[in-house]
């Protein structure tokens, strides 16, 4: 469905993306977790052809790329990007915006009433956008994406400004869109929320994907406990920790249980319990991987 092939780009001698390789298929929601300045917006802009890479290319359906005007038009029928709130028209209504997107991509606005009902926008959607709150505007931007109904969607900070109820509503809609075999990229600062609907989350650093967290299939299980730097230093001095343990953000010790004998697992649990710490057993989530790779920037 989409391949990013050896894409590189630099700004003012700083490498932003460095031979980035990545593939994605229809029916996937891919989370992108990275702080500002690590290349996620640049990656989205290259996928959407807003920015030309210095090297490499983006390939759609194994045959189309941005090599000529004809193929650019074909690709843009497949792809929509999340609108920026500042680009909304203050004097137009929400329904006008949705019809505009529907007609631009689908050639018909017949699905707009159903989208209004699904997103519970009926009480304000006919008012001018200039009267909308931040949350209303954000819900409208998402509604415009639903109206466009493209095969590929790039959504940057889709949950920005939404309350808990609307975050849950949008998350449910994303899952419904996935079931209709959309390919959706979501960059979001609500990291725990990504765990609820993403098939995988990629982490960008140094211009490359440094980790890809998959939520399908088996994932490694860890014994996890909070621990400050002094406690960790003491533990390392007095014990031999597994080579592949992780100490994340100078606060969280994660000991892998995969492949460890049951007796050794019990010993580690007992060792941690003697310090009267709260223990958890489970996989690592997006928040924990984010802290692992970006704790110095938090």
N, C-alpha and C positions, 0 to 999 in steps of 0.2 A: 504493500500500500504506500509506504513512504520510506525512503532511504536517504540518510545523510551520509555522504561518501567523501571521506578525506577533506572535510571542510576546515579551512583555516582563514583567520582574519585577524589583523592587528590594527590598532589605533595608536598613532604617535609612538611607534616602536614598542608598544606593549602588546604581546600576544593575548588576544581575547579568547579565540578558539584555535586549538592546535590539532590539526588532522583529526577532527571529530568524526567518528564513525558510529552510526546508530540506525537501527531498523525498527519500524513499528507497523502493526497490522490493524485492519479494521476490527471493530469490536473490542478495542483496548482503551483504557483510560490511563494515561501516563502522567504521573506527578513529577514536577520539576522543583527540587528543593535546593536553594542556593541563595546566599546573601546578595545584595545589590553589588554589581561590579564583577560578577563571576561569569557573565556571558549568557545568562538565560534569556534576557530580552534580545540580545544580538542573535541568538539561535532562532528565536521566534521570528525575528525580522528577516533572517535569511530564508527560512522556510516559506515565508509569505512574499519573498522577493522585494521587500522594502530596502534591503541592503544586499549588495553583491559581495560574495566572499572573495578573498584574494586567491584562493585555490579550492578545488573540490566542487561538488554539485549536490543538489537535492533532486531525487528521482521519485516520480509518482507512478504507481501502478506498473513499475518496471519498464516504463517506456517514455514517459513525459519528463522533460526538464525545462528550465528557463532558457532554452537556447535560441528561441525565435518568438516572434509576436504571436503566431498561431498557437503554439504550445502554452505560452503564458496565459492566453485567454482560456484555453481548456482547463488549465490548472486552477485558475481563479473561479471557475465554476464549481470546483471541488472543495474549495477552502475558504473559510471565513475567520477573521480575527476579532477578538472581543473588543467592542467599541470603548473608547475612552470617554469618561463622563464629560470632559470639556468639549467634546465634539458633538454633543447632543444639541439640538436646536431648541432654544428656550421658548419660542413662540409656537412650536408644534406640539401636538399631544403625543402621549405615549403610543396610542393606537396608530397615529401617523408614522411614527418611527418604525413600528413593527411591520406595517404594510410596505414601507419603503424597502426594508431588508427582504421581506418575503418576495416582493416583485423583482428585486434585483437578482436574486439567486434562484427562486423557484418559478417565477413568472406567474404566480398566483398567491393571493392572500387568504385563501379559503380556510387555512388552518389557524389563522390568527385568533378567532373567538375561542377556540379550544385551548390555546396557549394562555390567553387571558384568564380563563377559568382555572387552568392547572396551576398557575402562579398566583392566584387569588388577587388579581389586580383590578377587578371590575369596579371597585369603589373610587379609583382615581385615574384609570388609564386614559379617560377622555379629557382630562384636564391638561393644561399647558405644562410642559416639563419645567418651566421656570418656577412652578409652585411645588415641585417635588423635594422631598428630603433626600439625604445621601443614600439611605437604604432603598427608597423608591427608585432613584436613578439607577442604582446598581441592579435591582431586579429587572428594570426595563432593559438594561444592556444585555442581561442574560436572555430575556424574552426575545430580543432582536436576533440573538444567535439561534434560538429555537425556531424563529420564523425563517431565517435563512436556510436552516435544515441541510447544511452541507455535509459532505462525507467526512471532511477533516475540519476540526475546530481547534483554534489556538486561544486559550483563555488565560490571561495574565491577571492574577489577583481577583478572581471571580467572586470571592466571598467578602471583599473589602466593604466595610460599612454595614454589613448585615447582622441582625441580631440572631440569637440562637435558633429561634423558630425558622427563620428564613434560610439560615445555613443548612438546617436539616431538610428543608423543602428543596433547595437547589441541589443538595447531595442526592436526594431521591430522583430528581429529574435527570441528573448526570447518569445514574445507573440505568434509568429507562432509555436514555439515548444510546448508551453502550449496548443495550439489548437489541437496538435497531442497527447495530454494527457500525456506529460512528467511531472514528478515531479521534480521541480528544486528549489534548495536552493541557494540563492544569498546573500553572505556577501559583503557589499559595503560601502565605505565611501561617496559615492554620494547619500546622503540621500533623496534629493528631487527627484532624478531619480527613487528611489525605489517606490515612490508613483505612478509612471506612469504605472508600469507593475506588481507589486506584488499584490497578493490576500490578503496577510496579512504580517505583520512584527512583529517578536518577539524580545524582549529586554531582554538580559541576565544580571543578577546582583546577586552577592552572591551565584552563583551556580544554580540559579533558573530563570525561566521566570517570570519577574516582570510585564510585560505587553504584551498583544497581540493586535496589532492594525489591525482591519479588514477593508478592503476596499469594501467588499460586504455587502449589507444590510444597515440599518440605523445606523448613528453615531451621537453622541451628537454634538449639535451646540453651539458655544460660541461667546460671544462678546469679541473681543480681542483688546488690546491697549498696546503700549509700555509705560513703567512706571519705573522710577528709584526707588531705595530703599526708599529714603526720601519721594517721592510722595506716594508710597504705604503705608508707615507708617502713613502718614497724612490721607490718605483715610480710613484706618482701624480705626483710632481714631475717625473720624467724621461720619462714616457710619457702618451699620451692613451688612457685605458681606455675600452672600450665603455660607453655610458651605462647599459646594463642589466646590468652586471657586479654581483656581490654580494661583499661582504666580511663574512663571518659570524663573529660572536662573537670578533672581533679575533684570528682564527686561521686562517681559511680563505678564500682567494681563489677565486672561481668566475667564469670568463670564458665567456659563452655562445658556442657555435660555430654555432648555427643562423643561416643567412643570411650567415655570414662567408665571404668568398672563400677558396679553398684556400691561396692565397699568404699571406693574412693569418693564417690558422690556423697555418701553418708558422712564420711569424715569431714568433707568441706562444709556441709550443712551444719554439722555439730560445731565445727571451728568458728563459723560465722555467728552461730547462735550464742556462743559463750560471750560475745561482745554485746549481747542484748540489742542486736540490730534487727530491723525489719528485713525479711528476705522475700524475694519473689523469684519464681521460676517461669521462664517464658522466652519468647523471641524478642529481638530488639525492634522497636518501632522507629518511625521516621524521626521523632524528636531525639531519640538517643543517637541515631546515626548522624543527624544534623549537628548535635553537640560534639560528636567524635571528630567530624571533619572541619567544623567552623568555630570551635569553642574560643579560639584566639580572637575571633572577630565579634564575639557577642558582648 
